[in-house]
Amino acid sequence: MKPYQERVKNEQLELKDKIDKLTAFRNCDIHRSLHIYDQKLLSEQLRYMNSYNLVLLERMERFT
């Protein structure tokens, strides 16, 4: 695997970890206690993170 491909792979793994953590956070009491606008912003952040993750996965598919 080329160095840039390894960086993309590592970036995707780190992003997936952050997605998992934010998804779990959205299901806890602390999240529900946040102002509704902050909840909306976190939902939007998660949406963008998922889109970014799909792009990284698509790039990785093209490595082969």
C-alpha positions as CSV (number, residue, x, y, z in Angstrom):
1,M,0.0,0.0,0.0
2,K,1.3,3.4,-0.9
3,P,1.9,6.0,1.8
4,Y,-1.0,8.2,0.8
5,Q,-3.3,5.2,0.7
6,E,-2.3,4.3,4.2
7,R,-3.0,7.9,5.3
8,V,-6.5,7.7,3.8
9,K,-7.1,4.3,5.4
10,N,-6.0,5.7,8.8
11,E,-8.1,8.8,8.4
12,Q,-11.2,6.7,7.6
13,L,-10.6,4.5,10.6
14,E,-10.3,7.6,12.9
15,L,-13.3,9.2,11.4
16,K,-15.4,6.0,11.8
17,D,-14.4,5.9,15.5
18,K,-15.5,9.5,15.9
19,I,-18.8,8.7,14.1
20,D,-19.4,5.8,16.4
21,K,-18.7,7.9,19.5
22,L,-20.9,10.8,18.4
23,T,-23.7,8.3,17.5
24,A,-23.5,6.9,21.0
25,F,-23.4,10.3,22.6
26,R,-26.6,11.3,20.7
27,N,-28.4,8.4,22.6
28,C,-27.4,9.5,26.1
29,D,-29.0,11.7,28.7
30,I,-26.3,14.4,28.3
31,H,-27.3,14.9,24.7
32,R,-31.0,15.2,25.6
33,S,-30.1,17.8,28.1
34,L,-28.5,20.1,25.5
35,H,-30.3,23.0,24.0
36,I,-32.3,21.9,21.0
37,Y,-30.1,24.1,18.7
38,D,-27.0,22.3,19.9
39,Q,-28.6,19.0,19.3
40,K,-29.4,20.1,15.8
41,L,-25.8,21.1,15.2
42,L,-24.5,17.8,16.4
43,S,-26.9,16.0,14.1
44,E,-25.7,18.1,11.2
45,Q,-22.1,17.4,12.2
46,L,-22.8,13.7,12.2
47,R,-24.4,13.9,8.8
48,Y,-21.4,15.6,7.3
49,M,-19.0,13.2,9.0
50,N,-21.0,10.3,7.4
51,S,-20.8,11.9,4.0
52,Y,-17.1,12.4,4.4
53,N,-16.7,8.8,5.5
54,L,-18.5,7.6,2.3
55,V,-16.1,9.6,0.2
56,L,-13.1,8.1,2.0
57,L,-14.5,4.6,1.5
58,E,-15.1,5.2,-2.2
59,R,-11.5,6.4,-2.6
60,M,-10.2,3.3,-0.8
61,E,-12.2,1.1,-3.2
62,R,-10.4,2.7,-6.1
63,F,-7.0,1.8,-4.6
64,T,-7.4,-1.8,-5.9
